[in-house]
Amino acid sequence: MKRIGVFTSGGDAPGMNAAIRAVVRQAYALGLEVIGIRRGYAGMILGEMVPLGVRDVANILQRGGTILLTARSQEFLTEEGRAKAAEKLKAAGIEGLVAIGGDGTFRGAMRLLEEHKVPVVGVPGTIDNDLYGTDYTIGFDTAVNTALEAIDRIRDTAASHERVFFIEVMGRDSGFIALDVGLAGGAEVIAVPEEPVDPRAIAEGLLESLRRGKSSSIVVVAEGA
């Protein structure tokens, strides 16, 4: 193997640029060429590819988002779309891929492997932390700390106005962010998609806290709860 491709796909996550940098630097240390594929699978189908050298990934560690850009591709969900992507990879001389993204990115990578025998390595990059085989995905820690900073600030307002504040965080199918933020931020209630939510029970619990003299509360809710 002489040349590999690297791309980011799906939602961007803090730390993706650091992952791109690590891939490029390690590849060159091993004598491999690296091609950056822009805009994920959509760019792969269109052949949007640029060579990446060590200088190209300098000073990107501190930057959010992804220098390779990202997108979602309906066309890649079809067999024809994946065939086009495989043809573009072959034309560019790319013999293997490094896919940085979440569960959708990994499913697409598996399809390329199964249907077109393209070797793929997956790097888990998603704030949801919902990928098997790793304790923390790239972006999860930043997401938790960003939400926690917001809750720390809004708690003062909740206390000043003697109110209950509901804070919604990311997590359509996974409650990792809500759970970590709620525990670290001292939330009175945490609602996650993995467990049924009973609004009446939540209300009764908050009223009981009020009767005990607690004048304000924080409730953390995952978006999918």
Residue, then its C-alpha position, 0 to 999 in steps of 0.5 A: m500500500k502506497r497511498i491512502g485517503v482520509f475523510t470526515s463525514g456526518g456531523d463535525a466533532p471537536g478534535m477531527n482536525a487533530a485526527i486528520r493531522a495525526v493520520v497525515r503525520q503517521a502516514y508520512a512517517l511510514g512512507l505513505e502518501v495521503i489524499g484528503i477527500r473533501r465533503g465526506y462521501a459526497g465529495m468522494i463520489l464527485g472526486e473532490m480530492v487534494p494531496l495532504g502533506v505535513r505542512d498542510v496540517a500544520n497549525i490545525l490542532q486548535r481549530g474546530g470543525t474539519i479542514l476537509l469539510t463534511a456533508r451527508s450524501q443521499e446518493f452514497l446510500t445507493e449501490e450506484g453511488r457507492a460504485k461511483a465512489a469506489e471508481k473515484l478512489k481507484a482512479a486516484g490510486i487510493e488503496g485504503l481509507v481512514a474514515i473519521g466520523g460516527d455510526g453513519t460514517f462507519r456503516g458507509a465504510m463497511r459497505l465500501l469494504e463489503e461491496h468493493k473490497v476497499p480497506v478501511v480504518g475507522v476513527p470514532g469522531t462524534i460528540d454522542n459517544d455512541l460507538y462500540g469499542t471505545d470509552y470516549t469518542i472524539g468530540f465527546d469531552t468537549a461537548v460535555n464541558t461546553a454544556l457544563e459551562a452553560i449550566d454552571r452559568i444558568r444555575d445562578t439565574a435559576a437561583s436568582h429567579e427561583r425557577v426550574f430550568f430545563i436544559e436540552v443537550m444533544g443526544r437523539d438516541s444516546g444519553f451519554i452527554a445528558l448523563d455526564v453533564g447532569l451528574a457533573g452539574g448537579a442536575e435534579v433530574i436527567a432524562v435520556p432516550e434509553e429510559p422511559v420518561d414520565p413527565r408526571a413523576i418528574a413534576e412530582g419530584l420537583l414539587e417535593s423538592l420545592r416543599r423541602g425548601k429548594s427554590s430552584s432546580i436544573v433538569v437536563v434533557a437529551e434531545g431524544a428523551 
